């Protein structure tokens, strides 16, 4: 009888110990960002890090690992332990397109990442230098068709969403313009403000201050519907270009094979955080939209994005 009691006590202890070991998180979680501090992806990571710390009671540490189009950070996450303690906060490019653009077989998103959920979405704005004296998207497009190759479009880099929507529009308009690639949004914007290039497609998070100050004119947006903050600016979709819907997203990912229950816990926490009015306001102030997707919807979205823009990358022979 005494032996049976000891055996029962040991069984209970083992069950409790197993449960304790299964608890997550028991230590700090690292959120790896593929860019330096200060950009909209880094901002999104820091906003959700604060919320996740409150939800789970452990530090969520933002770790910036820039370089190679995001592949340095992506590879670090993929090779990390699959225990949920190293996660990836990243936009379209590093997750979906960098291996295509750099022509390297480092990873494939479906095989190597566990999609957890979306965080934020940023619309792109078609904007021009006011000195160009083309005051509508239709006027700009008509000029581009009548004068192929004359207009210069500033791109923050080959294969960025800014560049991809520009390539798509050239195909839809059956014309071409000169694409000038820069190393990032900042130098591209500087040359657009200085009149050295004519227009660009830029994330609203970057464009907002220049549009509000009148230094640049917004002609169209790439969102499915008009933006509340730019109610008089039409969408490319309503101008007749239904394929020209484009947003830069930021999402949360883990390495493939991480525990499904941890993925689901994180997804539920993201939904709660991103529906908090204070968090929504933080993203709005930055020019972004907080938007949560469940895991299955996020996977479907990623598949659609990869198929759509990957086809364009291959067809236009875009590479870095």
C-alpha positions as CSV (number, residue, x, y, z in Angstrom):
1,X,0.0,0.0,0.0
2,X,2.8,2.4,1.0
3,X,4.6,1.5,-2.3
4,X,1.4,2.2,-4.3
5,X,1.1,5.7,-2.6
6,X,4.7,6.5,-3.4
7,X,4.2,5.4,-7.0
8,X,1.1,7.6,-7.3
9,X,3.0,10.5,-5.8
10,X,5.8,10.0,-8.3
11,X,3.4,9.8,-11.1
12,X,1.7,13.1,-10.0
13,X,5.1,14.7,-9.7
14,X,6.2,13.7,-13.2
15,X,2.9,15.0,-14.6
16,X,3.4,18.3,-12.9
17,X,7.0,18.5,-14.0
18,X,6.1,17.7,-17.6
19,X,3.5,20.4,-17.5
20,X,6.0,22.9,-16.1
21,X,8.4,22.0,-18.9
22,X,5.7,22.5,-21.5
23,X,4.8,26.0,-20.3
24,X,5.8,28.7,-22.8
25,X,7.5,31.1,-22.5
26,X,9.8,30.5,-19.6
27,X,12.5,32.9,-20.7
28,X,12.9,35.9,-23.0
29,X,11.8,35.6,-26.6
30,X,13.8,37.3,-29.4
31,X,12.0,39.1,-32.2
32,X,14.5,39.3,-35.1
33,X,14.1,42.2,-37.5
34,X,15.9,42.2,-40.8
35,X,16.5,46.0,-40.9
36,X,18.3,48.6,-38.7
37,X,16.3,50.3,-36.0
38,X,14.0,53.2,-37.0
39,X,12.0,51.9,-39.9
40,X,8.3,50.9,-40.0
41,X,9.1,47.1,-39.6
42,X,11.3,47.9,-36.5
43,X,8.5,50.1,-35.2
44,X,5.9,47.3,-35.7
45,X,8.2,44.9,-33.9
46,X,8.5,47.2,-30.9
47,X,4.8,47.9,-30.6
48,X,3.9,44.2,-30.6
49,X,6.9,43.4,-28.3
50,X,5.3,45.6,-25.6
51,X,2.0,43.9,-26.0
52,X,3.4,40.4,-26.0
53,X,5.4,41.1,-22.9
54,X,2.1,42.1,-21.1
55,X,0.3,39.0,-22.4
56,X,3.0,36.4,-21.6
57,X,4.9,38.0,-18.7
58,X,8.3,37.5,-20.3
59,X,10.6,40.0,-22.1
60,X,10.2,40.1,-25.9
61,X,13.5,41.5,-27.1
62,X,13.8,43.1,-30.5
63,X,17.0,42.1,-32.3
64,X,18.1,43.9,-35.5
65,X,20.0,41.8,-38.0
66,X,20.2,43.8,-41.3
67,X,21.8,42.7,-44.5
68,X,21.5,40.7,-47.8
69,X,17.9,41.8,-48.4
70,X,16.8,40.3,-45.1
71,X,18.3,36.9,-45.7
72,X,20.8,37.2,-42.9
73,X,18.0,37.6,-40.4
74,X,15.8,35.0,-42.1
75,X,18.5,32.4,-42.1
76,X,19.3,33.0,-38.4
77,X,15.6,32.4,-37.5
78,X,15.3,29.3,-39.8
79,X,18.4,27.7,-38.2
80,X,17.4,28.5,-34.6
81,X,15.8,26.0,-32.2
82,X,12.2,25.3,-33.1
83,X,11.0,26.1,-29.5
84,X,9.4,29.5,-30.2
85,X,12.1,31.6,-28.5
86,X,13.4,33.0,-31.8
87,X,10.8,34.6,-34.0
88,X,10.9,36.8,-37.2
89,X,9.2,40.1,-37.7
90,X,9.4,40.8,-41.4
91,X,7.7,42.2,-44.5
92,X,7.0,40.8,-47.9
93,X,10.6,40.9,-49.3
94,X,12.8,39.0,-46.8
95,X,10.2,36.2,-46.3
96,X,8.9,35.7,-49.8
97,X,11.1,37.2,-52.5
98,X,14.7,37.7,-51.4
99,X,15.8,34.2,-52.5
100,X,14.3,34.9,-56.0
101,X,15.8,38.3,-56.2
102,X,19.3,37.3,-55.1
103,X,19.0,34.0,-57.0
104,X,19.9,32.0,-54.0
105,X,18.4,28.8,-52.7
106,X,18.7,29.7,-49.0
107,X,15.1,29.0,-48.1
108,X,11.6,28.7,-49.3
109,X,8.9,30.3,-47.1
110,X,6.5,27.4,-47.2
111,X,9.1,24.9,-46.2
112,X,11.2,26.9,-43.8
113,X,8.8,29.3,-41.9
114,X,5.9,28.8,-39.6
115,X,3.5,31.7,-40.4
116,X,2.0,33.0,-37.1
117,X,0.0,36.1,-38.1
118,X,-0.1,39.5,-39.8
119,X,0.8,42.6,-37.8
120,X,0.4,45.7,-40.0
121,X,-0.2,46.8,-43.6
122,X,1.0,49.9,-45.3
123,X,-0.4,51.4,-48.5
124,X,1.8,52.7,-51.2
125,X,1.2,56.2,-52.7
126,X,1.9,57.3,-56.2
127,X,3.4,60.7,-55.7
128,X,5.1,63.3,-57.9
129,X,7.2,66.4,-57.5
130,X,4.8,69.4,-57.9
131,X,7.1,71.0,-60.5
132,X,6.3,68.2,-62.9
133,X,2.9,69.8,-63.3
134,X,1.0,66.6,-63.8
135,X,-1.8,66.8,-61.3
136,X,-3.6,63.5,-61.7
137,X,-2.7,59.9,-62.1
138,X,-4.4,59.9,-65.5
139,X,-2.3,62.8,-66.6
140,X,0.9,61.1,-65.5
141,X,-0.1,57.9,-67.2
142,X,-1.1,59.6,-70.5
143,X,2.2,61.4,-70.5
144,X,4.1,58.2,-69.9
145,X,2.3,56.5,-72.8
146,X,2.9,59.5,-75.1
147,X,6.6,59.9,-74.1
148,X,7.8,56.4,-73.3
149,X,11.2,56.3,-71.5
150,X,11.2,60.0,-70.5
151,X,9.8,59.9,-67.0
152,X,12.1,58.8,-64.2
153,X,10.7,56.7,-61.3
154,X,12.7,56.5,-58.0
155,X,12.9,53.0,-56.5
156,X,14.3,52.2,-53.0
157,X,15.8,49.0,-54.5
158,X,15.3,46.3,-57.0
159,X,12.5,43.9,-56.0
160,X,11.0,46.1,-53.3
161,X,7.2,46.4,-53.3
162,X,7.7,49.9,-54.6
163,X,9.6,48.6,-57.6
164,X,7.2,45.7,-58.2
165,X,4.1,47.9,-58.4
166,X,6.0,50.2,-60.8
167,X,6.8,47.2,-63.1
168,X,3.2,46.0,-63.0
169,X,1.9,49.5,-63.9
170,X,4.3,49.7,-66.9
171,X,2.8,46.4,-68.2
172,X,-0.8,47.5,-67.5
173,X,-0.2,50.8,-69.3
174,X,1.8,49.2,-72.2
175,X,4.6,51.8,-71.8
176,X,7.9,52.2,-69.9
177,X,9.7,54.7,-67.8
178,X,13.2,55.0,-66.5
179,X,13.6,53.2,-63.1
180,X,16.4,54.7,-60.9
181,X,17.3,52.4,-58.0
182,X,18.5,53.8,-54.7
183,X,19.8,52.2,-51.5
184,X,16.6,52.8,-49.5
185,X,13.7,55.2,-49.3
186,X,15.7,58.1,-47.9
187,X,17.9,58.8,-50.9
188,X,15.1,58.1,-53.3
189,X,12.9,60.6,-51.5
190,X,15.7,63.2,-51.4
191,X,16.1,63.1,-55.2
192,X,12.3,63.2,-55.7
193,X,12.1,66.3,-53.5
194,X,15.0,67.8,-55.4
195,X,13.4,67.2,-58.8
196,X,16.2,64.8,-60.0
197,X,13.5,62.2,-60.6
198,X,9.8,62.7,-61.4
199,X,7.7,60.3,-59.3
200,X,7.7,57.2,-57.2
201,X,5.5,54.7,-55.4
202,X,6.3,55.0,-51.7
203,X,5.0,53.6,-48.4
204,X,2.6,56.0,-46.8
205,X,4.6,55.8,-43.6
206,X,7.4,57.6,-45.5
207,X,5.3,59.8,-47.8
208,X,2.9,61.1,-45.2
209,X,5.0,64.1,-44.0
210,X,5.8,65.3,-47.5
211,X,2.3,65.0,-48.8
212,X,0.9,66.8,-45.7
213,X,3.5,69.6,-46.1
214,X,2.7,70.0,-49.8
215,X,6.3,69.1,-50.9
216,X,4.9,66.2,-52.9
217,X,1.6,65.6,-54.6
218,X,-0.3,62.3,-54.0
219,X,-2.0,61.1,-57.2
220,X,-3.2,57.6,-56.3
221,X,-3.0,54.9,-53.7
222,X,-2.6,51.2,-54.0
223,X,-5.0,50.1,-51.3
224,X,-8.3,48.3,-52.1
225,X,-10.3,51.3,-50.9
226,X,-9.6,55.0,-50.4
227,X,-7.6,55.9,-47.3
228,X,-9.4,57.9,-44.6
229,X,-6.3,60.1,-44.3
230,X,-6.3,60.8,-48.1
231,X,-10.0,60.8,-48.9
232,X,-9.6,62.8,-52.1
233,X,-6.9,60.6,-53.6
234,X,-8.3,57.7,-55.8
235,X,-7.2,54.1,-55.7
236,X,-5.5,52.7,-58.8
237,X,-8.2,50.1,-58.7
238,X,-11.0,52.6,-59.1
239,X,-9.0,54.2,-62.0
240,X,-9.4,50.9,-63.8
241,X,-6.3,49.0,-62.7
242,X,-7.9,46.3,-60.6
243,X,-4.6,44.3,-60.5
244,X,-2.7,47.2,-59.0
245,X,-3.7,46.5,-55.4
246,X,-0.5,46.4,-53.4
247,X,0.4,46.8,-49.7
248,X,3.5,46.2,-47.7
249,X,2.7,43.9,-44.8
250,X,4.6,43.1,-41.7
251,X,4.1,39.6,-40.2
252,X,5.3,37.4,-37.4
253,X,7.0,34.1,-38.3
254,X,8.8,31.3,-36.5
255,X,11.0,28.5,-37.9
256,X,9.1,25.6,-39.5
257,X,8.4,22.9,-37.0
258,X,7.8,25.1,-33.9
259,X,5.0,23.8,-31.6
260,X,1.5,24.4,-33.0
261,X,0.1,25.3,-29.6
262,X,2.7,28.1,-29.4
263,X,1.8,29.4,-32.8
264,X,-1.8,29.4,-31.9
265,X,-1.1,31.2,-28.5
266,X,0.9,33.9,-30.3
267,X,-1.7,34.3,-33.0
268,X,-4.5,34.8,-30.4
269,X,-2.2,37.3,-28.5
270,X,-1.6,39.2,-31.7
271,X,-5.3,39.5,-32.4
272,X,-5.9,40.9,-28.9
273,X,-3.0,43.4,-29.1
274,X,-3.8,44.6,-32.6
275,X,-7.5,45.3,-31.6
276,X,-6.4,47.5,-28.7
277,X,-7.4,51.1,-29.6
278,X,-4.2,52.4,-28.2
279,X,-2.2,50.1,-30.5
280,X,-4.4,50.9,-33.5
281,X,-3.7,54.6,-32.9
282,X,0.1,54.0,-32.7
283,X,0.0,52.4,-36.2
284,X,-2.3,55.0,-37.6
285,X,0.0,57.8,-36.4
286,X,2.9,56.1,-38.3
287,X,0.7,55.7,-41.4
288,X,0.1,52.0,-41.1
289,X,-3.0,49.8,-40.4
290,X,-3.0,47.3,-37.6
291,X,-4.6,44.2,-39.0
292,X,-4.6,40.6,-37.6
293,X,-5.2,37.5,-39.6
294,X,-5.7,34.0,-38.2
295,X,-3.1,31.4,-39.1
296,X,-4.9,29.8,-42.0
297,X,-5.9,33.1,-43.6
298,X,-2.4,34.4,-43.3
299,X,-1.0,31.3,-45.0
300,X,-3.6,31.8,-47.9
301,X,-2.6,35.4,-48.2
302,X,1.1,34.6,-48.3
303,X,0.5,32.0,-51.0
304,X,-1.4,34.5,-53.1
305,X,1.3,37.2,-52.7
306,X,4.1,34.8,-53.6
307,X,2.4,33.5,-56.7
308,X,1.4,36.9,-57.9
309,X,4.6,38.9,-57.3
310,X,6.9,35.9,-57.9
311,X,5.5,35.5,-61.3
312,X,6.2,39.2,-62.0
313,X,9.8,38.9,-60.7
314,X,10.5,36.0,-62.9
315,X,8.8,37.5,-65.9
316,X,10.5,40.8,-65.7
317,X,13.8,39.1,-64.8
318,X,14.2,41.3,-61.7
319,X,17.3,40.5,-59.6
320,X,19.7,42.1,-57.2
